[in-house]
Amino acid sequence: MPEISKTAKDDSKKLSQNKDEKSPEDVARLKARLRDTYSDEMSVASEHATEGTRRKKVRCITRAMAEDFSREQVLLSSLIETILYIIFAIACCIHVSSLKSSNMYYMTEALKQGLFSKEFEPDSDEANGESMEGIKFPEITTVTDMWLFMKKIFIETVYFDKYYNKYYTAENPKELSILYENLLLGVPRIRQVRVTNDSCEVHPYFQRLFKLCFAPYDEESEDTDPFGLNEGTAWTYSDEDATGNIDFVGKVATYNGGGYYLDLSLDGNEAKNQTSELVDNLWVTRHTRAVFIDFTVYNANLNIFAVCKIVFELPPTGGVLPSYKFNCVKLISSLDQWAHVTFVCETVFYIFIVIYLMQSVREFIYFRFKYWLRFWSYIDCIITGLAISTFIMINYKRNHVEGYINTIKENPASYGNLEDISYIQGLHDDISAITLFFVFIRFFKYLNFNKTMGQLNDTLKKCAVDVLGFSIMFFIIFFAYAELGFLIFGSQVKEFRTFGHSMFTLLRTILGDFDYEAIEDAHRVLAPIYFLSYIFLVFFVLLNMFLAIINDTYADVKTEIAITPSELQMTDYLKLHFFRIMNKCKCFKLKSMPVKRDEYNITADEIRSALGKCGFSYLEIEMFFARYNINPVAVVTEYDINKLVGDLERMTPGTVAGKPLSSESTKYTEELMMQKKQLKDLERTMFELASKIDALIQQLNKLSAEMKPSGTNFRK
């Protein structure tokens, strides 16, 4: 049972001695105070007992929880978690690496070379008797060039149904292949998005010259009215639910998945006729803001799908901006032995995710809100959250991919639309890659059990505040230069065309990638001032400050490691248990585990640095070196350390460096020691007396306040 406080005992004693002198109200008040004091102390003792019981009953503790216990428990938990985490990381690597293949790159390059490396020339009637040089896809600048590319390059490449010897490339002549090996799923689709002719206002000064105004593309200004022939999907609007297309982020804008579309025929000649019909009826007008060519191919040799999109953007400024996007994904699992290995690794990966999720919940219950004060808690939550999202997406893909493929098989004359499922697969692959990145970052959590391994963690932790303050100053200057570059050079230099591109251009400058001639051509006066001031301020000042912060913090961490008392390390812990196991197995018997000797080869400069970090002055450091005959250019060896320790051990009271003091010196020394002892006793007595007086005054104030609410405060 816990002790009752001294104040409560005194109150009880006074109550028994002066019961007759006090009123019944005072007696009741003192009894109530006694009960409250006893109840408070009982609750405190109960909390301590509960805390002790809770700690004793902890089982399967994590490394973070083990820090509240012994050093051996920390090392044991770290060892177990490290081994399990290595297995988890290997499974994650194999699982994520199987999502991508170098063959995807070669397939993308083959499609790009087959479509975009060929030159095309206009027909004789289109050239109007003038000689025109051939152009390639990146050089397309007009709508005429766009139609020529469709007729002479795209249709000829996609509707590739015969070998060079005029025989069909497939057993079924109706099957279309690209570059002999890639099967076209369904047929290609041509789609456009348009804006209305009143989507913007012409300035009053020019309203007589310009009756119509076509704004840049956005969903509010999108045109959905029929036009041209007013019949068929090519001339009437279809929303994205009907087309099945998804939004596309282009160079100029983000375009909706709806629009006006035409699925080409299975026959190449018929496809050319369809294209000619669109040209003759002026399918692309000033309303048009983008034209898309969509098609999907499958390579059976690699089991890879490629969802391809060729884009021609028509901005309000005029001209055509060509671009493309090829998304190669694996939508169907392979049937080889490696597929079984990856499936096992995927299963192991998600099992570990469940374990780590339960571990995070356990740590949150143990630490409560202090759980969010730990950096690695956020890394654990990020890994778990990303893994759960990939699990949801991969299961969605597996449940729906068969339906998409069956739809293509049942409708071979329609567009083989796999945009939705390929987007989900691509998003899954990207999130899996980010998850793997954080899995590798989390290795630092388990390397921190050793002083040497934890230097990076300690350095980043100690310099975080300084780096954050420096980063604010750095980004203020960086944003200022980015905005200045955008405003001065944005209208003429491609790298500064937007504020975002300006920031990335300046970041590339730090790496040495900068086109100075481009900004000099844009402005010969401001360009050199802008460039030189940025180089001087960012390179010579800010970056050196950043390095100085990290370097100084790292030196402090090394000094702390040098002066901190050594503790049980993982290697010593493993050796200890190894010898215990060997002794139990009776393989050999040792009375004690060999103890590794400390390293004595510490240079004098390191000793000087350590003493300086501890606050010693230059004179004190030199006296220390002279006292123990340490040569600043020599290496401190084990012999020097032993000699120093021996000198310190021989220094008994009444001696200095082993030499006896004179009788007079001894007398003064004894008197000085006696006076010091008396001063310490006097300080201790005064401290105890002051605390008792404070306690007495508090009790008197309480009694005065209870008996006389308007009474005088004793302290006053």
Summary of the structure (lengths in Angstrom):
residues: 716
radius of gyration: 40.7
end to end distance: 38.8
largest distance: 131.5
contacts: 1895
relative contact order: 0.06
helix: 59%
strand: 10%
